[in-house]
Amino acid sequence: MNPWKIIKKMNTNLIQRPEGGRRPGAALIWSAAISLLLVALAGCGRAPAQSGAMPPPEVGVVTLAPESVSLTTELPGRIDPVRVAQVRARVDGIVLHRNFREGDDVTNGEVLYEIDPAPYKAAFDSANASQMQAQQLVERYQPLVGINAVSKQDYDNAVSAAAQTKAAQEIATVNFGYCTVTAPISGHIGAALVTEGALVSQSAATEMAVVTQLDPIYCDFTESSTELLRLKRELGDGTLKTAASGEAKVTLLLDDGTTYSQAGKLLFSDVTVDPTSGMVTLRAEFPNPDHLLLPGLFARGELEQAVNSQAITVPQRGVSVGAGGIATVMVVGADGKVEPTRVKLGQAVGTKWIITDGLKAGESVIVEGLQKVQPGMPVKAVPFNSTGNSNSAPPASATGN
């Protein structure tokens, strides 16, 4: 029954007069009853006493251990051809024929243009005739000079004239050959820069086409001299080891966000620093059988430059970066309590940070359940399973709790 109804009924009974008057001591009895019922009501609303303290929250931790990590650097770059040949006119004349289709692949020695050869054919024939005549005169004088029928001077002049006509013949042969314009290298030919009927000039070195070798192809990257000096310093003191020759991989990231399917190799780094930018150029070579990479294309390269065989890494989800770039992790101490630790971040490798200062092997870092802990709180540490906990709640810094 409702306690308040009990109070109301008692109050009615106590104050009712048997013969129209108040019962003796009714007020005192009524007051005591009310007090007892209030105490009972207070007891009904009180929660039951707790049987003991709450258990410490469970958190997922990783135990740090040194591991070998390949250090990669992402650098901006531009695609450059291995070879570019500008096809230019080497004689004066009218273009008679164009023998290629724009955008096709051409081979070394393939005929691209034909310049009107008529005047050069005539010069070639004339030089041949002059050379033949001069050579015959030498052959006629040779036996006569021995019997003094011809002076030694006339014979020497004939020999000299024969040599000059021989040189003229070679020049005429070369010029006649230049009327046929061929590809100097194998590669991809672009637009035709002259058409049939155009007048080309040797003196102006008229450009007629451009042939570009696209397979393989270069990509030139730029790296800051400061970063290069740091890398060389760490290689020198043994902190890092050089990536084995022939095993260092260069991965190309295209402008549309995709990764180029063919891996490249680093050829060299420049020996000078650009004084205007403080950058050093590094060149890599990539196979390009499908001609997907074109000269001038911007790309980013991931270069494997060194190996850290004793790297301490922590999953990125376990690192909080606050104001001023200060990075901290939560470490479970030997007493089972949470200790915030300030760390210095190195390079990101996949989903992990390389920790350069602040942690050592054997320490346990919380990567799961950060939203449930506070500094100094005791916790129950269990090994973190990235597969099983991949859909767990994110750290407190990410949720805002």
C-alpha positions in Angstrom: 0.0 0.0 0.0 1.1 3.5 -0.7 2.8 5.0 2.4 1.2 8.4 1.8 -2.3 6.8 1.8 -1.4 5.2 5.1 -0.5 8.6 6.6 -3.7 10.1 5.3 -5.8 7.3 6.8 -4.0 7.5 10.2 -4.5 11.2 10.3 -8.3 10.8 9.7 -8.6 8.1 12.4 -6.6 10.0 15.0 -8.3 13.3 14.7 -11.9 11.8 14.6 -13.9 12.4 17.9 -15.9 9.5 19.4 -18.5 11.9 20.6 -17.6 14.9 18.5 -14.3 15.7 20.4 -10.5 14.9 19.8 -9.1 11.7 21.2 -6.6 12.2 24.1 -3.0 12.2 23.0 -3.9 12.0 19.3 -1.5 14.7 18.3 1.4 12.9 19.9 0.6 9.6 18.4 0.1 11.2 14.9 3.5 12.9 15.1 5.3 9.7 16.0 3.7 7.8 13.2 4.6 10.4 10.6 8.3 10.3 11.8 8.4 6.5 11.5 6.9 6.5 8.0 9.3 9.2 6.7 12.2 7.1 7.9 10.8 4.1 6.1 10.3 6.2 2.9 13.9 7.3 3.1 15.1 3.7 3.4 13.0 2.7 0.4 14.7 5.3 -1.9 18.3 4.4 -0.8 20.4 2.3 -3.2 21.8 -1.0 -1.9 25.3 -0.8 -0.6 28.0 -1.8 -3.1 29.6 -5.1 -2.5 33.1 -3.8 -3.6 35.2 -1.5 -5.9 34.8 -1.5 -9.7 37.4 -3.6 -11.5 40.1 -1.7 -13.5 39.2 -1.1 -17.2 40.7 -3.5 -19.8 43.0 -1.9 -22.4 44.8 -3.3 -25.5 48.6 -2.7 -25.4 51.6 -3.4 -27.7 54.9 -4.4 -26.2 57.7 -2.6 -27.9 60.5 -4.5 -29.6 63.1 -3.4 -32.1 62.4 -4.2 -35.7 64.0 -3.6 -39.1 62.3 -0.9 -41.1 63.0 0.3 -44.6 63.0 4.1 -44.6 61.3 5.7 -47.6 61.1 9.3 -48.6 58.3 10.8 -50.7 59.6 13.4 -53.1 58.1 15.5 -55.9 59.3 14.8 -59.4 58.8 15.3 -63.1 58.9 12.8 -65.9 61.8 13.3 -68.4 62.6 11.4 -71.6 65.8 9.4 -71.8 66.5 10.9 -75.3 64.9 13.6 -77.4 66.0 14.2 -81.0 65.0 17.3 -82.9 64.8 16.5 -86.6 66.1 19.5 -88.5 66.7 20.4 -92.2 70.4 20.0 -93.2 70.0 21.2 -96.7 67.9 24.0 -98.4 65.0 22.9 -100.4 61.3 22.1 -100.9 59.7 19.2 -98.9 58.3 16.7 -101.4 57.0 13.9 -99.1 56.1 13.2 -95.5 56.4 9.5 -94.9 55.2 9.0 -91.3 52.0 9.3 -89.3 52.0 11.8 -86.5 52.0 10.0 -83.0 53.5 6.8 -84.3 56.5 5.0 -83.2 59.5 5.2 -85.6 62.8 3.4 -85.7 66.3 4.6 -86.1 67.0 5.3 -89.8 63.4 5.3 -90.9 62.6 7.8 -93.6 60.6 10.7 -92.4 60.8 13.4 -95.1 62.1 13.7 -98.7 63.5 17.1 -99.8 63.7 17.9 -103.5 67.0 16.3 -104.5 67.3 17.6 -108.0 69.9 20.3 -107.5 71.9 18.1 -105.2 71.8 15.2 -107.6 73.2 17.5 -110.3 75.9 18.7 -108.0 76.7 15.1 -107.1 77.0 14.1 -110.8 79.2 17.1 -111.6 81.5 16.3 -108.7 81.8 12.7 -109.8 82.7 13.8 -113.3 85.3 16.4 -112.1 86.8 13.8 -109.8 87.0 11.2 -112.6 88.7 13.7 -114.9 91.2 14.8 -112.3 92.1 11.2 -111.5 92.6 10.4 -115.1 95.0 13.3 -115.5 97.0 12.1 -112.6 97.2 8.6 -114.0 98.4 10.0 -117.4 101.1 12.3 -115.9 102.4 9.6 -113.5 104.6 7.7 -116.1 105.5 10.9 -118.0 107.0 12.6 -115.0 109.5 9.8 -114.7 111.0 10.5 -118.1 110.7 14.3 -117.7 108.1 14.5 -120.4 105.9 16.3 -117.8 107.3 18.6 -115.2 107.2 17.6 -111.6 105.2 20.8 -110.9 102.4 19.9 -113.4 102.2 16.4 -111.9 101.9 17.8 -108.3 99.2 20.2 -109.5 97.3 17.4 -111.0 97.5 15.3 -107.8 96.3 18.3 -105.8 93.4 18.9 -108.2 92.4 15.3 -107.9 92.3 15.5 -104.1 90.1 18.7 -104.3 87.7 17.1 -106.6 87.5 14.1 -104.4 86.6 16.3 -101.4 84.0 18.1 -103.5 82.6 14.7 -104.5 82.2 13.7 -100.9 80.5 16.9 -100.0 78.1 16.5 -102.9 77.4 12.9 -101.8 76.6 14.0 -98.2 74.3 16.9 -99.3 72.5 14.6 -101.7 72.0 12.1 -98.9 70.6 14.8 -96.6 67.7 15.2 -99.0 66.3 12.0 -97.4 65.5 12.9 -93.8 65.6 9.9 -91.4 64.9 9.3 -87.7 68.1 9.7 -85.7 66.7 7.5 -82.8 63.9 5.1 -82.2 61.0 6.5 -80.3 57.6 8.3 -80.5 57.3 11.0 -83.1 55.1 14.0 -82.5 53.4 16.4 -84.8 54.8 17.2 -88.2 56.2 20.7 -88.0 56.4 21.2 -91.8 54.2 20.0 -94.6 54.7 19.1 -98.2 55.6 22.2 -100.2 57.3 24.0 -97.3 60.7 25.5 -97.9 63.3 24.4 -95.3 66.6 25.9 -94.8 70.0 24.6 -93.6 71.1 28.0 -92.3 67.9 28.4 -90.3 68.0 24.8 -89.1 64.3 24.4 -89.8 62.8 22.1 -87.2 60.7 19.4 -88.9 59.7 16.9 -86.2 60.7 15.7 -82.7 61.3 12.1 -81.8 61.2 11.1 -78.1 62.3 7.9 -76.5 59.7 6.9 -74.0 60.8 3.4 -72.9 62.5 3.4 -70.5 61.9 6.9 -69.1 63.4 9.0 -66.4 61.8 10.7 -63.4 63.8 13.5 -61.7 63.0 14.1 -58.1 64.1 16.9 -55.8 65.2 16.4 -52.1 66.2 19.0 -49.7 69.9 19.2 -49.0 69.1 19.3 -45.2 67.4 15.9 -45.4 70.2 14.5 -47.5 72.8 15.6 -45.0 70.8 14.1 -42.1 70.6 10.8 -44.0 74.3 10.7 -44.8 75.1 11.6 -41.1 73.0 8.7 -39.8 74.5 6.4 -42.4 77.9 7.5 -41.3 77.4 6.9 -37.5 75.7 3.5 -38.1 72.2 4.5 -37.0 71.0 3.5 -40.5 72.3 1.1 -43.0 72.4 1.6 -46.8 69.7 -0.2 -48.8 71.4 -3.0 -50.7 72.4 -2.1 -54.2 69.9 -3.3 -56.7 67.3 -3.9 -54.0 66.3 -0.3 -53.3 62.9 0.2 -54.9 61.4 3.4 -56.2 57.6 3.5 -56.4 55.9 6.2 -58.5 52.6 7.8 -57.4 50.8 9.5 -60.3 48.8 12.7 -60.2 45.5 10.9 -60.1 46.4 9.2 -56.9 47.1 5.8 -58.4 50.4 3.9 -58.1 52.4 3.1 -61.2 52.6 -0.6 -61.8 56.3 -0.8 -62.7 58.9 -0.3 -60.0 61.9 1.9 -60.9 65.6 2.1 -59.8 67.6 5.0 -58.6 70.4 5.9 -61.0 72.2 8.8 -59.3 71.9 11.9 -57.1 73.2 15.2 -58.3 76.6 16.4 -57.0 75.5 20.1 -56.7 72.8 21.9 -54.7 70.5 24.3 -56.4 71.5 27.7 -54.8 68.0 29.1 -55.3 66.0 26.3 -53.8 68.5 24.3 -51.7 67.4 21.1 -53.4 69.3 18.2 -54.8 68.1 16.3 -57.9 67.8 12.5 -57.8 67.1 10.5 -61.0 65.2 7.2 -61.3 64.5 5.1 -64.3 61.2 3.3 -65.0 60.1 0.8 -67.6 57.4 2.4 -69.8 56.2 -0.2 -72.3 52.7 1.2 -72.6 53.9 4.9 -72.8 51.7 5.8 -69.9 54.4 8.1 -68.5 54.8 11.2 -70.7 57.5 13.9 -70.5 56.4 16.8 -68.3 54.1 14.7 -66.2 54.2 15.5 -62.5 54.5 12.6 -60.1 55.6 11.7 -56.5 58.1 9.1 -55.8 58.7 6.9 -52.7 62.4 6.2 -52.5 63.9 3.5 -50.3 67.1 5.2 -49.1 68.1 3.3 -45.9 67.2 0.6 -43.4 66.9 1.1 -39.6 67.5 -2.3 -38.2 66.7 -1.3 -34.5 63.6 0.9 -35.0 61.0 1.3 -32.2 57.6 1.7 -33.7 54.1 2.4 -32.3 50.8 2.2 -34.1 49.6 5.7 -35.1 46.3 5.1 -33.3 48.2 5.0 -30.0 49.9 8.4 -30.4 48.2 11.7 -29.6 49.6 14.9 -31.0 48.6 18.1 -29.1 49.2 21.8 -29.4 52.6 22.7 -30.7 53.1 19.3 -32.2 53.8 17.6 -28.8 53.3 13.9 -29.2 52.3 11.7 -26.2 51.5 8.0 -25.6 50.0 6.2 -22.6 52.3 3.6 -21.1 51.2 0.9 -18.6 53.9 1.0 -15.9 55.2 -1.9 -13.9 52.6 -1.1 -11.2 49.8 -1.5 -13.7 49.0 2.2 -13.7 48.7 4.6 -16.7 51.7 6.9 -17.3 51.6 9.6 -20.0 54.9 9.8 -21.9 56.1 12.4 -24.2 57.8 11.1 -27.4 59.6 12.4 -30.4 58.2 11.2 -33.7 60.3 10.1 -36.7 59.1 8.9 -40.0 55.7 7.4 -40.6 56.0 3.8 -41.9 52.6 2.5 -43.1 50.3 2.7 -40.1 53.1 3.2 -37.5 55.3 6.0 -36.3 59.0 5.5 -35.7 59.8 6.7 -32.2 63.2 8.4 -32.0 63.1 9.4 -28.4 60.9 8.7 -25.2 60.3 5.0 -25.4 62.4 1.8 -25.2 62.0 -1.8 -25.9 59.9 -3.8 -23.4 57.5 -1.0 -22.6 53.7 -1.5 -23.0 51.9 1.3 -24.9 48.1 1.5 -24.9 46.6 1.5 -28.4 43.0 0.4 -27.6 40.7 1.8 -24.9 42.4 5.2 -24.5 39.0 6.8 -24.0 38.6 4.8 -20.8 41.8 5.8 -19.0 43.3 8.7 -17.1 46.8 9.3 -15.9 47.5 7.3 -12.7 44.6 5.0 -13.2 45.1 1.2 -12.7 44.2 -0.8 -15.8 44.2 -4.4 -17.0 46.5 -4.7 -19.9 45.9 -7.3 -22.6 47.8 -7.8 -25.9 46.3 -5.7 -28.7 44.9 -7.7 -31.7 44.7 -5.4 -34.6 42.4 -7.8 -36.5 40.0 -8.5 -33.7 39.9 -4.8 -32.5 39.9 -3.1 -35.9 36.3 -1.8 -35.4 36.8 -0.7 -31.8 36.2 2.8 -30.6 38.9 5.3 -31.5 41.1 7.1 -29.0 39.7 9.9 -26.8 41.5 12.5 -28.8 39.6 11.4 -31.9 36.2 11.1 -30.3 36.4 14.3 -28.4 35.3 12.6 -25.1 
